Amino acid sequence: MILPALVCSCWHFYELAPQEKSRLRTLAIINETAVMTSYIARLSYTVAVNVKDPETKLASVLVLGASIACTTGLQGASAIVEI
């Protein structure tokens, strides 16, 4: 399910690129980037749950944590920009 959603997100970035800079465009870019980092979190979670190799599992858990932190930060930034 990530791949079709990724295509939609990439298309949304393509649509946003030619638009003039504005608060709404900034919000859209921040939110879409948060969506992309959540895709990374979902993918790394899948790897962490299904892989038996401890080193690969550790790496995917670290990526999961980093991507969740990025998503959280981006959503916080979105809330600040929206005010």
C-alpha positions in Angstrom: 0.0 0.0 0.0 3.0 2.3 0.4 3.9 2.4 -3.3 0.6 3.7 -4.6 0.5 6.3 -1.8 4.1 7.2 -2.6 3.1 7.9 -6.2 0.4 10.2 -5.0 2.7 12.0 -2.7 5.3 12.5 -5.4 2.6 13.8 -7.8 1.5 16.3 -5.1 5.0 17.6 -4.8 5.1 18.0 -8.6 1.8 20.0 -8.4 3.2 22.2 -5.6 6.5 23.0 -7.3 5.3 25.7 -9.8 3.0 27.4 -7.3 4.0 30.8 -5.8 5.4 30.7 -2.3 2.6 31.1 0.3 1.7 29.9 3.7 -0.7 27.3 2.3 2.0 25.9 0.0 4.4 25.7 2.9 1.9 23.8 5.0 1.2 21.4 2.1 4.9 20.7 1.7 5.5 20.2 5.4 2.4 17.9 5.6 3.4 15.9 2.6 7.0 15.5 3.9 5.5 14.2 7.2 3.5 11.7 5.2 6.7 10.6 3.4 8.5 10.1 6.7 5.5 8.1 8.0 5.9 5.8 4.9 9.5 5.2 5.9 8.3 4.4 9.5 5.7 1.9 8.1 8.3 0.2 5.9 11.0 0.0 8.6 8.4 -1.4 11.0 7.5 -4.1 8.5 11.2 -5.0 8.1 11.8 -5.0 11.9 8.9 -7.4 12.5 9.6 -9.8 9.7 13.4 -10.1 9.6 15.3 -12.6 11.7 18.8 -11.1 11.4 19.5 -9.1 14.6 21.7 -6.5 12.9 19.1 -5.8 10.2 16.4 -5.7 12.9 18.4 -3.2 14.9 19.0 -1.0 11.9 15.3 -1.0 10.9 14.2 -0.1 14.5 16.7 2.8 14.5 15.3 4.0 11.2 11.8 3.6 12.6 12.6 5.7 15.6 14.3 8.4 13.5 11.4 8.6 11.0 8.8 8.8 13.8 10.8 11.6 15.4 10.9 13.4 12.0 7.2 12.9 11.5 6.5 14.3 14.9 8.7 17.3 14.3 7.1 18.0 11.0 3.6 17.8 12.4 4.7 20.2 15.2 6.1 22.6 12.6 2.9 22.4 10.6 0.9 23.4 13.7 3.2 26.4 14.3 2.9 27.5 10.7 -0.9 27.1 10.7 -1.3 29.4 13.7 
